[in-house]
Each structure stands twice: as structure tokens, then as C-alpha cells.
């Protein structure tokens, strides 16, 4: 994940730079209404090379694929994972949520709708307190688990040191790092997926490179 994060920083820098550079303002009367993203700079890049038809096709293809990716690879997956966790903590097979996944999904959709209707500032404000809270809960939950099983910690360290230098651990770690590490890193930072320039194109800046460097901080996570 760390290696992928380092590579992702350069990818995010490039796409954010292009997103800010080729963004479009709705009009002079409404400069706050901004549109941008890969669909814009793909079109403009091919247009500059006298290939406007290819540019329009690539821009349209990205937009269509982005819709499919947002549903299947983003919202659907995350909503399902949230529902499964809620199901487990409320009793599993005996939970009152059994058979009500659709209702849980509607509840999540309503929460997301309240946030995104407020625009990019609303999203930023919510993320500003939500993300630190997530980090605190994650670290706190890990500390609780360690405290509950503190007697097993010495044995765990012994097992780690003993198994780390085995051939099985070497192959397992290599394959696991390539497959799971790359997968998780790409899913986490979304570098190359086109989401970064869509968000950062709304930044109040006249220097695309400066805004791209700000987005680079996200590539490592």
C-alpha cells in the first residue's frame, strides 16, 4: 500500500493539474458554477491534436464508465459492507435488520443526500469532522481489542518472528502484497480513477500546479 501510495501521488498530481487547468465556468455571471474532470481534459487534449471525434468519444466513454464504477465499485460495495457490519453487531441472523437491507440502503441514501445537496462546502465540512472521528474510533477499537487479549500479545510476537522468515510467509506475503495491497491502495486513494480532478477543479486558485500539490497529500493514504 505504501509503494502504491507513492506511485499514486504522481498520478493524482497529473490528473488534478489537468482538472484545474481545463475546468469550465458556467458563465461570467456565475463563476462559482464550475465543471471539470477527465471528460473535459480528454476532450480538449485530443482536440488540440486535431482529433476532436476521438476526444468526444473518450470523454463520453469515461462519463459512462464513471457512472457504472460509482454504482458497482463505490456506493453499492460500501453500502453493502456497512449493512453487513450493522447486521453483525445487532445480532447476526437474529438481527432486526434481517431482510431489511433495502431500508438500510434508503437510510444511507437519505444521509448522503443531505450532505451532497449542500454542495462541495457541505461535503468538506462533514468530511472535516467525520474522517478524524473515524481515525479515533479505529485506533480506539484496536486498543480495546489488544487490551481484551493482552495475555496473547507475547505469543503473537513470538509467532510473528518465528513465521516471518519461513518460505511460506515469503510467498504468501509477496502474493498478498501484490494482490491485496494494490487492490486496497487503489480503492482507498482512487488515483487514476478520475475522482480527484472532479473534486479539486472547484478550488479557488489560478495555479493548477499548486492545487495539484495539495491533492498529492491524499495519494499516500
C-alpha positions in Angstrom: 0.0 0.0 0.0 2.9 2.4 0.7 4.5 1.7 -2.7 1.2 2.2 -4.4 0.7 5.4 -2.5 4.0 6.8 -3.7 3.1 6.0 -7.3 -0.4 7.3 -6.8 0.9 10.7 -5.8 2.3 11.3 -9.3 -0.9 10.1 -10.9 -3.1 12.3 -8.7 -0.8 15.3 -9.3 -1.2 14.9 -13.1 -4.9 14.4 -13.1 -5.6 17.2 -10.6 -3.4 19.6 -12.5 -5.3 18.9 -15.7 -8.6 19.0 -14.0 -8.0 22.6 -12.7 -6.4 23.7 -15.9 -9.2 22.6 -18.2 -12.2 23.2 -16.0 -15.2 25.2 -17.3 -17.1 28.1 -15.6 -20.8 28.2 -16.4 -20.8 31.9 -17.1 -19.2 35.2 -16.1 -22.3 35.9 -14.0 -22.0 32.6 -12.2 -18.3 31.9 -11.8 -18.9 29.6 -8.8 -20.7 27.1 -11.1 -17.7 25.0 -12.2 -17.5 21.8 -14.2 -14.3 19.7 -14.6 -12.8 16.3 -14.7 -11.3 13.8 -17.1 -14.2 14.1 -19.5 -13.1 17.7 -20.1 -9.4 17.4 -20.4 -9.7 14.2 -22.5 -11.8 16.1 -25.0 -9.5 19.1 -25.1 -6.3 17.1 -25.3 -7.5 15.2 -28.4 -9.0 18.4 -29.8 -5.6 20.1 -29.7 -4.2 17.3 -31.7 -6.9 17.7 -34.4 -8.7 14.6 -33.2 -12.0 16.0 -31.9 -14.1 13.0 -32.6 -11.8 10.7 -30.7 -11.8 13.2 -27.8 -15.6 13.4 -27.6 -15.7 9.6 -27.7 -13.2 9.2 -24.9 -14.9 11.8 -22.8 -18.3 10.2 -23.3 -16.8 6.7 -22.6 -15.3 7.9 -19.3 -18.5 9.6 -18.2 -20.5 6.3 -18.8 -17.9 4.2 -17.1 -17.7 6.6 -14.2 -21.5 6.1 -13.6 -21.1 2.3 -13.6 -18.0 2.5 -11.4 -19.7 4.7 -8.9 -22.6 2.3 -8.6 -20.9 -1.0 -8.6 -17.4 -0.2 -7.3 -18.3 2.6 -4.9 -21.8 3.1 -3.5 -23.1 -0.5 -3.8 -20.0 -2.1 -2.3 -19.7 0.3 0.6 -23.4 0.3 1.4 -23.4 -3.5 1.4 -20.3 -3.6 3.7 -22.0 -1.1 6.1 -25.2 -3.2 6.1 -23.3 -6.4 6.8 -21.4 -4.8 9.8 -24.7 -3.4 11.2 -26.3 -6.8 10.8 -23.5 -8.5 12.7 -23.4 -6.1 15.6 -27.2 -6.2 16.1 -27.4 -10.0 16.4 -26.5 -11.6 13.1 -29.1 -14.0 11.9 -31.4 -12.8 14.7 -31.0 -9.1 14.0 -34.0 -6.9 13.4 -32.2 -5.8 10.2 -32.5 -9.2 8.5 -34.4 -8.8 5.3 -34.4 -5.0 5.5 -31.3 -4.3 3.5 -33.3 -2.1 1.2 -34.5 0.0 4.1 -30.9 0.4 5.4 -29.9 1.5 1.9 -32.6 4.1 1.8 -31.4 5.4 5.1 -27.9 5.7 3.9 -29.1 7.4 0.7 -31.0 10.0 2.7 -27.9 10.8 4.8 -25.7 11.1 1.8 -28.4 13.3 0.1 -28.5 15.7 3.0 -24.7 16.2 2.7 -24.2 16.5 -1.0 -27.2 18.8 -1.6 -25.2 21.4 0.3 -22.5 21.3 -2.3 -18.8 20.9 -2.1 -18.6 23.1 1.1 -21.1 20.8 2.9 -19.1 17.7 1.8 -15.9 19.3 3.0 -17.4 20.3 6.4 -18.8 16.8 7.0 -15.6 15.1 6.0 -13.6 17.5 8.2 -15.1 16.0 11.4 -16.0 12.6 10.1 -12.6 11.5 8.9 -10.8 12.4 12.2 -13.6 10.7 14.1 -13.1 7.6 12.0 -9.4 7.5 12.8 -10.1 7.9 16.5 -12.6 5.1 16.5 -10.3 2.8 14.5 -7.4 3.3 16.8 -9.5 3.1 19.9 -11.2 -0.1 18.8 -7.7 -1.6 18.1 -6.6 -0.6 21.6 -9.7 -2.2 23.1 -9.0 -5.5 21.2 -5.4 -5.5 22.4 -6.4 -4.8 26.0 -9.0 -7.6 25.9 -6.4 -10.1 24.7 -3.2 -8.7 26.3 -2.1 -12.1 27.5 -1.8 -13.3 23.9 0.5 -10.4 22.9 3.8 -12.0 23.8 2.8 -15.2 22.0 1.7 -13.2 19.0 5.1 -11.5 18.8 6.9 -14.9 19.1 4.7 -16.3 16.3 5.4 -13.3 14.0 9.1 -13.5 14.5 9.1 -17.3 14.0 7.0 -17.3 10.9 8.3 -14.2 9.2 11.4 -15.9 7.9 9.7 -19.0 6.6 9.4 -19.8 2.9 5.6 -20.0 3.2 5.4 -16.5 4.7 7.7 -15.2 1.9 5.4 -16.4 -0.9 2.3 -15.5 1.0 3.5 -12.0 1.8 4.6 -11.4 -1.8 1.3 -12.6 -3.4 -0.8 -10.9 -0.6 1.1 -7.7 -1.0 0.7 -7.6 -4.8 -2.9 -8.6 -4.9 -4.5 -7.2 -1.7 -2.1 -4.3 -1.2 -2.6 -2.9 -4.7 -6.3 -3.5 -4.5 -6.8 -1.8 -1.2 -4.5 1.1 -2.1 -6.3 1.8 -5.4 -9.6 1.6 -3.7 -8.5 3.9 -0.9 -6.8 6.7 -2.8 -8.7 6.3 -6.1 -5.7 7.6 -8.0 -6.2 7.4 -11.8 -10.0 6.9 -11.4 -10.8 10.5 -12.2 -12.4 11.4 -8.9 -9.6 13.7 -7.7 -9.8 16.3 -10.6 -13.6 16.4 -10.4 -13.4 17.5 -6.7 -10.3 19.7 -7.0 -11.5 21.6 -10.1 -13.8 23.6 -7.8 -10.8 25.0 -5.9 -10.4 28.8 -5.8 -7.0 29.0 -7.4 -5.4 30.3 -10.6 -2.4 28.0 -10.3 -3.3 24.4 -11.2 0.1 23.1 -10.1 -0.3 24.4 -6.6 -3.7 22.8 -6.2 -2.3 19.5 -7.6 0.4 19.5 -4.9 -2.4 19.9 -2.3 -4.2 16.8 -3.7 -0.9 14.9 -3.6 -1.2 14.7 0.2 -4.2 12.3 -0.4 -2.2 10.0 -2.6 -0.4 8.4 0.3 -3.5 7.3 2.2 
